[in-house]
Amino acid sequence: MMEATMTKTEEFIANVIEQRLEEPDTDIYATDCLETCKSVYQDAVDAMKKAEEDVKAKDYYKANLDISAMTTDIDTCNECAISIYGEDTEFRQFDNWIQGVASECLEKISALTK
């Protein structure tokens, strides 16, 4: 699940964020937001990699922390995207999907600790 999530996140960075950064009419505020999103989504991918390693090592507490960090990173982007783009379909759909994945991961990790 994590591999697919990392891939889809990297695709979102390349296909949505990078593309919007290249648009000539992107203003300074949108550029700052998109750069923030790019950075925090890359941090989220790193957190996913760490969580995956933690689960393999049976360090479920740390995996839980890594997934929680991932959701914080995602929220950071979501807040600025809403302030710049309003209800943007691409950002909203991606945010809903990745928040769902994070919630499912936390549930699975929690089940492993019982």
Beta strands, then each sheet from edge to edge (+ up, - down):
end
